[in-house]
Amino acid sequence: MVNDWVYVNIIWEERLAHPIAGHLTIEAIRPVLKQWLDRDHGPITFRVTQVLSGHGCFGRYLCNRLGREPTPICHECGAAEDTAQHTLAVCPAWTEQRATLVAVVGRDLSLPAVVKTMADSERSWKAVVSFCEDVISRKETAEREREEDPASQPMRRKRVGRRRLAYDRRLPP
């Protein structure tokens, strides 16, 4: 067991020492890496990964990385830029969910603080997962509705994943 941990630790440390992308996420996880890997609680979910990485239904990501949005604005509150951090800590649309989260993890919702508290306790882990699942699923639903809206901007592009392609093939001509 000890040798396994040493081997895993060496691999992770090497990969994290020279990242190509994900610098903010790596810097948040690196200080608690051993604790993160040794935890006995909580699988990481797809929506938690979106919040930790910033790759998800956030205006900045959809605009700048995927070209599926004409601007990086927050559709929920109108802020100039919608990011994972904006969604987690600032956007007034998620005040109720955030209040529940803050009651468990504390007021510091910076990425390093959230990652540390997730690694610290199962209760915190569950609170973060609950927030991410609720908020991101709502953002995904709103994104799909915008995709289907015929009045949406011409720049808006639909997802082109396997599910979308399979669905499109089943539609009548």
N, C-alpha and C positions, 0 to 999 in steps of 0.2 A: 504494500500500500504506500509506504513512504517513497519507494523508488518510482512508483507510478506518479505520485504528486510531483516529485523532483523533475521527472521527464516532462510532464504537462506544463509545469511552471516554466521550464527552460524554453519550451516551444512558444508558449504565450508571450514570455518576456521578449524573445527574439522578434516575434511578429509585431508586438506593440512598440518596440523600440524605434522602428522606422516605418510608420504608417504611410500609406498612400492617400488615404481618405479617412474620414471619421475622427478627426483630431479631437473634437470636443467630447465625443463619447469615450474615446480612449483615455483622455485626461481625467474623465470622471470615474472611470472604472479602475484605472491603474493603481491608485492608492489603496483600494480595497479588493484587489484582484484575488488574493488568497481567500479572503473571507467570502467573496462572491462565488468562487468555485467550490468552496467547502460547505456552503449553506445547505441546510437540510430542507429548506422550504422553497416552494414556488417555482414552477416552470415559467420561463419567459414566453410571453405570448406575442403574436404577430403585431398587435396594436401597441403593446409596450415597446417593442422594437422600433416601431414608427416614431414614438415619442423620444426614445433614447437616441435614435440616429438622425431624426429630423427628416427622414425619407418617408413621406406619407401624404396625406391629403392636407397639406399646408400650402398656402398660396405661393410662398417663395419657391418651394420645391416643384410644385406643379407648373409654375411659370418659368423659372430659370433653368431647371434641369430637364423637365419633360416637354415643355412647350405646350402644355394642355390648358393653360390659363393665359389670358392676355396681360394680366398684371399680378403682382404678388400680394394684393390686398386681402384682408381678412373679410370674408363674406358674412361672418357673424356680427362683427362690430364696426367694420369699415376702416380699421387701422391700416396704415400704409403698407405694412408687411406682416403677413401671417407666417409664423414659424412655430416649431414645436415649443420653444420657450414661451412665446406669446400665448399659445394655447394653454400651456401648463400653468403659467403664473400671472397672466395679465388680462386676457380676453374676458370682458364682462359677461359674455354669453354663457360662460361656464362657472359663474360665481357660486352657484349652489353646490355643484360637484366639487369645486375647489375648497369650499368651506369644510366639507366632509373629509377631504384629503388632508387639509391643514390641521384639523383636529387630531389626526393620528401622527402625521410626519413632522409637524411643526411649520413655522412660517417661511422658512428658507426653502424656496422651490427652485433653487439653482440646480442644474444638472448634477454637479458633484454631491450636493447635499441629498438630493433625492436618491441617487445611486447608493450612497453610504447608508441611508436609513433603510433602503430596501434590503441591503446585505445584513443590516443589524438585526432585523426582526421580521418574523412572519406576518405579524399584524400590519406593519408598514408595507411590506411587499403586497399584501392583499389590498390595502388601501390604494396603492399606486396602480395595481392591475385593474381594480374597480373603476378608478377615474379614467384610465386609458381606454378600457373597453367601452364605457358609456360614452365618453366624449368623441372618441375617434369613430365609433360606429355611427354616431349622429352626423359627424362631418362627412363620412363616406356616403351616407344616405343623401345628404344635401348635394354632394358632388355629383352623384348619379342623376339626381333631379335636374341639375344644371346641364348635364350632358344631354338629357332627353328633351330639354326645352327648345322648341323650334325657334324661339326668339333670342336664344343665346348668341353671343358674339360668333362671327364666322371663324375666328381663330380657334375656338374651343374644339379640341379633338377628343374623340372617345377613346377609351382604353382599347388596346389592341391585344390583350392577353388571350390565352387559349380559350378561356370561358367565353369571352366576348366573341371571338371568331366562331366558336361552335354555335353560339346562340344566333349569330348573324346567318350562318349557313342554314339554320332551321326555318328562318323567316321565309314566307312566300315571296316570289319575285314581284 
